[in-house]
Amino acid sequence: MEPVKRAHHRADLAVCCTSAIRPIPSHHFIQELTMADLAFVVTTIAVFALVALVARGVAKL
């Protein structure tokens, strides 16, 4: 049996292929993931802030 997760070598991370025609360098892919993570964090904070405002308004009733 092979392990479920195998260690990735540095050479494997050099190129991230999204299509067979044009490979995209991994630093662009990592930057996209970073922006997606940032958008998720900002959205989550905004949702919790909105919930807190609604809760505060309901508490005043």
N, C-alpha and C positions, 0 to 999 in steps of 0.2 A: 504494500500500500504506500502511496505517496502522501506526504503531509498535506493538510488542507490548504495551508498558506505556505508558499515558497518565498524565500528571500529574493528580492529584486536586485539585480546588479545595476551599477551606474549606467552601463551601456543601454539597458532596457529603458531607462528614463530619459534618454536623449531625445527621442522622437515619439510623439503620440499620434498615432495614425487615426484620423477620423474617416478617411476614405483611402482607397487603394491608389487613387490618382495623385493626390497632393497631401503629403504628410505635413502636420503642423508641429513646429518646435514646441517642446514641453513647457517652456517658460510662458508662452501665450496661454496654454491650457491652465497652468497654475495661476496665472493672473486672473483668468476668468473665474476659476474656483474661488479665489480670494474675494473678488467682487461679489460673487453670489453669496458667500458667507457674510460679507459686510451688509449686503441688502437684507439678508435674513435677520441679522441682529438688529438692524435699524427698524425693520418692520415689527419684530417682536417687541421691542421697547415701545414703539408707537401704539401697538395694540394694548399693552399693559397700561400705558398712560391713559388711553381712552377708557379702559375698564375702570381705572381708579377715579376718573372724572365722573363717570356714570354712577359709581358706587357712592361718591361724595354727594352727588345730586340727589340720589335716592335717600341717603341718610338724612338729608335736610327736610325731607317730606314729613 
